[in-house]
Structure formats: C-alpha cells, structure tokens
Amino acid sequence: DGGITQSPKYLFRKEGQNVTLSCEQNLNHDAMYWYRQDPGQGLRLIYYSQIVNDFQKGDIAEGYSVSREKKESFPLTVTSAQKNPTAFYLCASSITLRSNQPQHFGDGTRLSIL
Amino acid sequence: KQEVTQIPAALSVPEGENLVLNCSFTDSAIYNLQWFRQDPGKGLTSLLLIQSSQREQTSGRLNASLDKSSGRSTLYIAASQPGDSATYLCAVPIYNQGGKLIFGQGTELSVKP
C-alpha cells in the first residue's frame, strides 16, 4: 500500500546529542513536510520541501535541520541546539506544494529526553 | 496572520447522537479547508477537504460545510458511534505560501456506548 513511513516510533535523546527521524513516502509526492505537535498547542510547521534538493524553514525551524536528497525521503535532525525537543513529530506529503492539494500524514515519532 | 480556532476543546456524547464540531479562521482568503481525525498516539487521517469554491463535502456519515465570508466551517457527524472517538482537527493552508497548513488545536470527541 502507498503511504508514509516514519521511524522509529519512539526515540530517546541524551543531552548534547543529535538524533535523526526518518520519513519515507512511496506516494510519488513532490512536497514533504515536518510538523511538531505539543499537547494543547496543535501542529506547527518545522520545515517543508517542494522538490528534491530544496527545503524551506517553517515557523519553528531553530534547532532542527533537514535534507532532501531523494524524492522519497525527508529526514529531520533534532540538534542539541533544540532545548525543548520533547514532542510528537509528524511527517506529511502532498502531490505538489499547491495549496489545494490534501496532505497525507505518517504515524509519527515520539521524542523524549533521557 | 491566520489563526484557526476550534471550540469546544472536548466533547462527550452518547452513542447515536448527531453532533457538530466547529472551526473558525480569521483570514477568509483561503484555498481550502481540511478536516483530519487523529487517534491517540497516531498520525492524522484526512477526512474531507473543501475547496474555497465549495460549500459542502460529504463522506459517509460525515458532512463538512464552509462559509468563507463568516470564517467558519463545521463537521457534522451523523449517528455517532464509539469508533468515532478521536481528536478532530481542522486546517487551512497559508495563502500563497504553498502547502503550509495552519491547524486548530482540535476537538477531542468521546462517544459513550
């Protein structure tokens, strides 16, 4: 089945450590997104990419980095500069970056601090 | 700046009841509005997407309406079932900024048997 796969489902980070969250899609979508979800605050956009080798900052990009070397993959690195990384991270994709296309979501990665 | 609000934050109803979830947005210049369902610890499942030119979209027991002029959308669920228990989120894309979505905080629905 086509869809978005996020891994791992749970991730723990030590102080000063960088961690990378994986997002893979087999929907042949050009656009991909990373959101962060905190309790009571809804989803906020971290980064998005409209095409391979291109990505743009969202509202809360500080302390995060991404790459888009392949159409299918959009990994998110949570760096040690992100002081409050504990959250639920969701990856999404859409056919293009045009606003009238629906976004499809993965099942998320829950990141916690050790 | 676009803001999306969902009221109430939580709702509990008995099985079989018809119910309405509300979503309001401050900037009426939207391309579309999307309703999602989120089960605990899971990602989002797209339920309905209403284009700005449409007033309603239906899928099974779900009906979503859109009134751009008043900045409101409603999600109507007919004959609710315990399996409908989840958090429902609405979202609108930022005008002219690609697929960047602005989400409401969600309504947590509980349908009691």
Interface residues (C-beta under 8 A of the other chain):
Chain A: I4 Q6 A31 Y33 Y35 G40 Q41 G42 L43 R44 L45 Y48 Q50 G58 L90 A92 S94 T96 L97 R98 S99 N100 Q101 P102 Q103 H104 F105 G106 D107 G108 R110
Chain B: V4 Y31 N32 Q34 F36 G41 K42 G43 L44 T45 S46 L49 Q51 L89 A91 P93 I94 Y95 N96 Q97 G98 G99 K100 L101 F103 G104 Q105 G106
